Amino acid sequence: MYEHHVTSSQGVHHSDKGIVIVGGGLAAARTAEQLRRSEFTGRITIVSDEEHLPYDRPPLSKEVLRKEVDDVALKPRDFYDEKGIILRLGAAATSLDTTAQTVTLADGTVLGYDELVIATGLVPRRIPAFPDLEGIRVLRSYDESMALREHASEARHAVVVGAGFIGCEVAASLRSLGVEVVLVEPQPTPLASVLGEQIGALVSRLHRAEGVDVRTGIGVAQVRGDQHVEQVVLDDGTELTADLVVVGIGSRPATEWLQGSGVEVDNGVICDETGRTSAANVWALGDVASWRDATGHQARVEHWSNVADQARVVVPAMLGQDVPDVVVVPYFWSDQYDVKIQCLGEPEATDTVHLVEDDGRKFLAYYERDGVVVGVVGGGMPGKVMKARGKIAAATPISEMLG
Ligand SMILES: Cc1cc2nc3c(=O)[nH]c(=O)nc-3n(C[C@H](O)[C@H](O)[C@H](O)COP(=O)(O)OP(=O)(O)OC[C@H]3O[C@@H](n4cnc5c(N)ncnc54)[C@H](O)[C@@H]3O)c2cc1C
């Protein structure tokens, strides 16, 4: 067990309040781990509103939903005990006082801190106009994934509203469970706002090949049912039979508890390029945080690898150590059927897309902006995507990539 010293090994003076991390997901776990790796010996407390140990979310729409995996804990409980990381589970933070340097929890407990880390992630958006019927679900947490898979084992006709990453993955997982799926998306293709319509069309093709009824350029007008959902009506009047509706229309940062704290929030907690917020001794990372990027813009990233990249920066910044100066090429993936879609760099929907490989299912595309390659997106091409990392970091001319 770690002792709770009053001074960290870096000479930064802390009282025995230590570092409080609010949020019990990947960002919280990575921050706590990184603090111990950086030889911080003071008190670390993780406060989470969930009862579960910090766990991994990507499997929730994939292996967990497909009933292949149940345990997604990032580390066993022993790990936290050995590292002297205090877990306060099932304890939502409800308010923050940045002057007194205290966090109040739902049960009334007041925790003092020397440094506070905000890692509260996202809350899935719902559609307020939908009636309150059984069978309408969102997916963000482990409990929601387990409930959805339970429901899916009895469902025959699912409508997935929104063809972003989570909607597409849920559609794929439901198909593998034998459920008929209609995927409804107001944009012209799935993933259009992230990857552009050209690659989005290839994603549509993949889902159609697997028997998903992909309806794009249209929204949901109404959901009907008596207690349980029975029907989804589209904007053009089409009536779809449904005993399961999954809403995958994105999420918003979990920042309500920061109201009145003085911490600046604007589509996420506003941070500098090291995770420092507008309030002294308060930091933020992960999906909830909007960090200043290299171009001076605020950017909030909702991907897994970004969390570890940020933890490696925020921890030394918080401890007054040198912040590593590494060039990070952003990365994320999405598993849909047997195709791993991978995205390296920062492609945008407005970039020029060069489709360099396409066998009817798998594909590889380079994204060009101002004559250089800014991103590579592959479907089922892992080696080729990863090989492009150096080229993107070096802002290689697209002519060289294609030549
Ligand atoms: C279904 C799903 C699939 C995904 N698949 C991929 C993928 O394939 N590839 C990829 O790159 N990324 C994927 N992601 C994204 C990735 O999981 C996230 O980027 C990552 O989980 C972010 O971690 P986080 O700790 O910032 O937030 P979270 O993991 O959301 O953790 C936040 C935690 O804080 C808790 N919390 C919130 N408010 C409070 C409060 N007031 N008090 C106490 N606790 C609170 C929440 O309950 C939660 O436990 C996926 C996400 C989901 C939901």
The ligand as an SDF file (V2000), in Angstrom:
LIG
                    3D

 53 58  0  0  0  0  0  0  0  0999 V2000
  -20.3880    1.9560  -26.9640 C   0  0  0  0  0  0  0  0  0  0  0  0
  -19.0790    2.6600  -27.2070 C   0  0  0  0  0  0  0  0  0  0  0  0
  -18.1890    2.1430  -28.1340 C   0  0  0  0  0  0  0  0  0  0  0  0
  -16.9850    2.7910  -28.3800 C   0  0  0  0  0  0  0  0  0  0  0  0
  -16.1330    2.2720  -29.3160 N   0  0  0  0  0  0  0  0  0  0  0  0
  -14.9670    2.9180  -29.5970 C   0  0  0  0  0  0  0  0  0  0  0  0
  -14.0920    2.4050  -30.6000 C   0  0  0  0  0  0  0  0  0  0  0  0
  -14.3520    1.3690  -31.2180 O   0  0  0  0  0  0  0  0  0  0  0  0
  -12.9590    3.0980  -30.8680 N   0  0  0  0  0  0  0  0  0  0  0  0
  -12.6330    4.2490  -30.2120 C   0  0  0  0  0  0  0  0  0  0  0  0
  -11.5850    4.8660  -30.5160 O   0  0  0  0  0  0  0  0  0  0  0  0
  -13.4510    4.7600  -29.2370 N   0  0  0  0  0  0  0  0  0  0  0  0
  -14.6030    4.1060  -28.9270 C   0  0  0  0  0  0  0  0  0  0  0  0
  -15.4420    4.6070  -27.9630 N   0  0  0  0  0  0  0  0  0  0  0  0
  -15.0510    5.8410  -27.2610 C   0  0  0  0  0  0  0  0  0  0  0  0
  -14.2330    5.5610  -25.9970 C   0  0  0  0  0  0  0  0  0  0  0  0
  -14.7750    4.5090  -25.2670 O   0  0  0  0  0  0  0  0  0  0  0  0
  -14.1940    6.8510  -25.1690 C   0  0  0  0  0  0  0  0  0  0  0  0
  -13.3760    7.7540  -25.8730 O   0  0  0  0  0  0  0  0  0  0  0  0
  -13.6810    6.6560  -23.7540 C   0  0  0  0  0  0  0  0  0  0  0  0
  -14.5020    5.7950  -23.0330 O   0  0  0  0  0  0  0  0  0  0  0  0
  -13.6030    8.0060  -23.0350 C   0  0  0  0  0  0  0  0  0  0  0  0
  -13.2560    7.8170  -21.7050 O   0  0  0  0  0  0  0  0  0  0  0  0
  -13.6700    8.8650  -20.5750 P   0  0  0  0  0  0  0  0  0  0  0  0
  -13.0870    8.3110  -19.3180 O   0  0  0  0  0  0  0  0  0  0  0  0
  -13.3220   10.2310  -21.0160 O   0  0  0  0  0  0  0  0  0  0  0  0
  -15.2530    8.8080  -20.4990 O   0  0  0  0  0  0  0  0  0  0  0  0
  -16.1860    7.6190  -20.0200 P   0  0  0  0  0  0  0  0  0  0  0  0
  -15.5980    6.3150  -20.4310 O   0  0  0  0  0  0  0  0  0  0  0  0
  -17.5470    7.9600  -20.4860 O   0  0  0  0  0  0  0  0  0  0  0  0
  -16.1480    7.6960  -18.4150 O   0  0  0  0  0  0  0  0  0  0  0  0
  -16.7590    8.7310  -17.7010 C   0  0  0  0  0  0  0  0  0  0  0  0
  -17.2030    8.1860  -16.3710 C   0  0  0  0  0  0  0  0  0  0  0  0
  -17.5800    9.2550  -15.5090 O   0  0  0  0  0  0  0  0  0  0  0  0
  -18.7910    8.9200  -14.8380 C   0  0  0  0  0  0  0  0  0  0  0  0
  -19.4630   10.1600  -14.4270 N   0  0  0  0  0  0  0  0  0  0  0  0
  -20.1620   11.0410  -15.1910 C   0  0  0  0  0  0  0  0  0  0  0  0
  -20.6170   12.0710  -14.4540 N   0  0  0  0  0  0  0  0  0  0  0  0
  -20.1910   11.8530  -13.1840 C   0  0  0  0  0  0  0  0  0  0  0  0
  -20.3360   12.5710  -11.9560 C   0  0  0  0  0  0  0  0  0  0  0  0
  -20.9950   13.7270  -11.8920 N   0  0  0  0  0  0  0  0  0  0  0  0
  -19.7710   12.0530  -10.8520 N   0  0  0  0  0  0  0  0  0  0  0  0
  -19.0790   10.8860  -10.8780 C   0  0  0  0  0  0  0  0  0  0  0  0
  -18.9130   10.1660  -12.0250 N   0  0  0  0  0  0  0  0  0  0  0  0
  -19.4590   10.6420  -13.1550 C   0  0  0  0  0  0  0  0  0  0  0  0
  -19.5490    8.1390  -15.8970 C   0  0  0  0  0  0  0  0  0  0  0  0
  -20.6030    7.3710  -15.3680 O   0  0  0  0  0  0  0  0  0  0  0  0
  -18.4210    7.2720  -16.4440 C   0  0  0  0  0  0  0  0  0  0  0  0
  -18.2200    6.1510  -15.6350 O   0  0  0  0  0  0  0  0  0  0  0  0
  -16.6540    3.9820  -27.6890 C   0  0  0  0  0  0  0  0  0  0  0  0
  -17.5720    4.5060  -26.7490 C   0  0  0  0  0  0  0  0  0  0  0  0
  -18.7710    3.8500  -26.5030 C   0  0  0  0  0  0  0  0  0  0  0  0
  -19.7390    4.4200  -25.5030 C   0  0  0  0  0  0  0  0  0  0  0  0
  1  2  1  0
  2  3  1  0
  2 52  2  0
  3  4  2  0
  4  5  1  0
  4 50  1  0
  5  6  2  0
  6  7  1  0
  6 13  1  0
  7  8  2  0
  7  9  1  0
  9 10  1  0
 10 11  2  0
 10 12  1  0
 12 13  2  0
 13 14  1  0
 14 15  1  0
 14 50  1  0
 15 16  1  0
 16 17  1  0
 16 18  1  0
 18 19  1  0
 18 20  1  0
 20 21  1  0
 20 22  1  0
 22 23  1  0
 23 24  1  0
 24 25  2  0
 24 26  1  0
 24 27  1  0
 27 28  1  0
 28 29  2  0
 28 30  1  0
 28 31  1  0
 31 32  1  0
 32 33  1  0
 33 34  1  0
 33 48  1  0
 34 35  1  0
 35 36  1  0
 35 46  1  0
 36 37  1  0
 36 45  1  0
 37 38  2  0
 38 39  1  0
 39 40  1  0
 39 45  2  0
 40 41  1  0
 40 42  2  0
 42 43  1  0
 43 44  2  0
 44 45  1  0
 46 47  1  0
 46 48  1  0
 48 49  1  0
 50 51  2  0
 51 52  1  0
 52 53  1  0
M  END
$$$$
